[in-house]
Amino acid sequence: MTRRRRAVQLPLPLEVPPLPAAVRADLRTEVVPGWTGRAACASRSVDPDWWHAPAGDELQEVARGVCQSCPVRRSCLAHALATGEPEGLWGGADEGERVWMRLALAEGTRVAAVLDPTSRTAAA
């Protein structure tokens, strides 16, 4: 029997400042028109409930795997950040992760650094 590692969930800040208009505009430039029709989650072979599973749930991990191979993951995440999407998994990031991303953006981290999954652990 293998033991599943639980993701460490940092406490969320009480208040997230609104994103500056320039940051929201930069995020919108990252959204490819018609991206929803090309999204991997739009396939009939996936269950839409996967994207609303609780953090750390096996179904959410399945959804994250779908997101990793999605050709429009970046557009999906940029859309969720620009619109302040409050729930669900978008572009492979859950609600809590997107709060931290919005905080980073509000504090001046470049949009490209936040949207690039390889740079999420590095200071940008």
C-alpha positions as CSV (number, residue, x, y, z in Angstrom):
1,M,0.0,0.0,0.0
2,T,1.4,3.4,-1.0
3,R,0.8,6.4,1.1
4,R,-0.5,9.5,-0.6
5,R,1.2,12.7,0.3
6,R,-1.1,15.5,1.3
7,A,-0.4,18.9,-0.2
8,V,0.5,21.5,2.4
9,Q,-2.2,24.2,2.4
10,L,-1.0,27.5,3.6
11,P,-3.5,29.7,5.4
12,L,-5.1,32.2,3.1
13,P,-4.8,35.9,3.8
14,L,-7.9,37.5,5.1
15,E,-8.1,40.1,2.3
16,V,-6.8,40.0,-1.2
17,P,-6.4,43.4,-2.8
18,P,-8.0,43.9,-6.2
19,L,-5.7,43.5,-9.2
20,P,-4.6,46.7,-10.8
21,A,-6.4,47.4,-14.1
22,A,-3.0,47.0,-16.0
23,V,-2.5,43.6,-14.5
24,R,-6.1,42.5,-15.5
25,A,-5.4,43.8,-19.0
26,D,-2.1,41.9,-19.2
27,L,-4.0,38.7,-18.1
28,R,-6.6,39.3,-20.7
29,T,-4.0,39.4,-23.4
30,E,-3.0,35.9,-22.4
31,V,-6.5,34.5,-23.1
32,V,-6.7,33.0,-26.6
33,P,-10.1,33.7,-28.2
34,G,-12.3,30.6,-28.3
35,W,-10.1,28.8,-25.8
36,T,-13.1,27.1,-24.1
37,G,-13.8,25.0,-27.2
38,R,-10.3,23.7,-27.2
39,A,-10.1,22.9,-23.5
40,A,-9.3,19.3,-22.5
41,C,-12.0,19.5,-19.8
42,A,-14.6,20.1,-22.6
43,S,-14.2,16.4,-23.6
44,R,-17.1,14.1,-23.0
45,S,-14.7,11.6,-21.5
46,V,-14.2,13.7,-18.4
47,D,-16.5,14.4,-15.5
48,P,-17.1,18.2,-14.9
49,D,-17.4,17.5,-11.1
50,W,-13.6,16.7,-11.0
51,W,-12.9,20.4,-11.2
52,H,-14.9,21.1,-8.1
53,A,-13.5,18.3,-5.9
54,P,-12.0,19.3,-2.5
55,A,-8.3,20.1,-2.3
56,G,-6.2,17.0,-2.0
57,D,-9.0,14.7,-3.2
58,E,-8.1,12.0,-5.7
59,L,-10.6,13.4,-8.3
60,Q,-9.0,16.8,-8.1
61,E,-5.6,15.2,-8.8
62,V,-7.1,13.5,-11.9
63,A,-8.4,16.9,-13.0
64,R,-5.0,18.4,-12.5
65,G,-3.5,15.7,-14.7
66,V,-6.0,16.7,-17.5
67,C,-5.1,20.3,-17.0
68,Q,-1.3,19.6,-17.4
69,S,-1.9,18.2,-20.9
70,C,-4.4,20.9,-21.9
71,P,-3.4,23.0,-24.9
72,V,-5.2,26.1,-23.4
73,R,-4.2,25.8,-19.8
74,R,-2.6,29.2,-19.8
75,S,-5.7,30.9,-21.2
76,C,-7.8,29.1,-18.6
77,L,-5.7,30.2,-15.7
78,A,-5.3,33.8,-17.1
79,H,-9.1,34.0,-17.4
80,A,-9.7,32.8,-13.9
81,L,-7.2,35.2,-12.4
82,A,-8.5,38.2,-14.5
83,T,-12.1,37.5,-13.6
84,G,-11.5,36.5,-9.9
85,E,-13.1,33.1,-10.4
86,P,-14.0,32.1,-6.8
87,E,-14.2,28.3,-7.1
88,G,-13.0,25.2,-8.9
89,L,-9.9,24.2,-10.6
90,W,-8.8,26.5,-13.5
91,G,-5.7,26.0,-15.5
92,G,-4.5,23.5,-12.9
93,A,-4.8,25.9,-9.9
94,D,-7.4,25.6,-7.2
95,E,-9.0,28.5,-5.3
96,G,-6.3,28.8,-2.7
97,E,-3.5,28.7,-5.2
98,R,-5.2,31.4,-7.3
99,V,-5.4,33.6,-4.2
100,W,-1.7,33.4,-3.7
101,M,-1.2,34.1,-7.5
102,R,-3.4,37.2,-7.2
103,L,-1.4,38.4,-4.2
104,A,1.8,37.9,-6.2
105,L,0.3,39.8,-9.1
106,A,-0.9,42.6,-6.9
107,E,2.6,42.9,-5.4
108,G,4.2,43.3,-8.8
109,T,5.1,39.8,-10.0
110,R,5.0,39.6,-13.8
111,V,2.0,37.9,-15.3
112,A,4.2,35.6,-17.4
113,A,5.9,34.4,-14.2
114,V,2.6,33.6,-12.5
115,L,1.2,31.8,-15.6
116,D,4.3,29.7,-16.2
117,P,4.0,26.6,-14.0
118,T,7.8,26.1,-13.9
119,S,8.3,29.4,-12.2
120,R,5.7,29.1,-9.5
121,T,8.2,28.0,-6.9
122,A,10.8,30.6,-7.9
123,A,10.8,34.2,-6.8
124,A,9.8,36.3,-9.8
